[in-house]
């Protein structure tokens, strides 16, 4: 289960960065491309975000995380590069 969580965390972090780059850079330079990419990237990110949170809840009991660690792992999903930090901090050897 930890390996699946690592993969979802990586994909969620990448989709978050793609969504931000689409919003920040492409929107002003190419509005047509922005609207073309917004829905698929946003949908993928939303699904991966929900998967990340659900897997975090499932791993919480399996790995016996305390509240602080669990909240830190969940909060990392809303911070750019947060999932990469969590992967490096807690799941480096998993």
TAWOCOR-V754638 format. One record per backbone hydrogen bond with DSSP energy under -1.0 kcal/mol. CO is the residue of the C=O (numbers start at 1). NH is the residue of the N-H. Records with the same first field share a line. If there is no record, write none. Layout:
BEGIN
CO=NH + NH
END
This chain:
BEGIN
1=5
2=6
3=7
4=8
5=9
6=10
7=11
8=12
9=13
10=14
11=15
12=16
13=17
14=18
15=19
16=20
17=21
18=22
19=23
20=24
21=25 + 26
22=27
25=29
26=30
30=34
31=35
32=36
33=37
34=38
37=41
38=42
39=43
40=44
41=45
42=46
43=47
44=48
45=49
46=50
47=51
48=52
49=53
50=54
51=55
52=56
53=57
54=58
55=59
56=60
58=62
59=63
60=65
66=70
67=71
68=72
69=73
70=74
71=75
72=76
74=77
75=78
79=82
81=85
82=86
83=87
84=88
85=89
86=90
87=91
END
